[in-house]
Amino acid sequence: MPEPLTNEVLWEKGLTLLESQLGPVQTLQFMAMISRQPFDYKQWREERFGKLSVDEVLAQVKAGGN
């Protein structure tokens, strides 16, 4: 199982991925947009993972999050 990423490394990888897919201007636009929007973590989690069992989520974590 891969080592967990530090917040700094995760931040850098996330920004690099966004910039590679969106470019610098749209990355900044996206970051500004999400910083202004209210965020309901419980709703987001339910929408993304609600149909997965705990065992399925753990299996994905062990597989590296893919």
Buried (B, 14 or more C-beta within 10 A) or exposed (E): EEEEEEEEEEEEEEEEEBBEEEEEEEBEEEEEEEEEEEEEEEEEEEEEEEEEEEEEEEEEEEEEEE
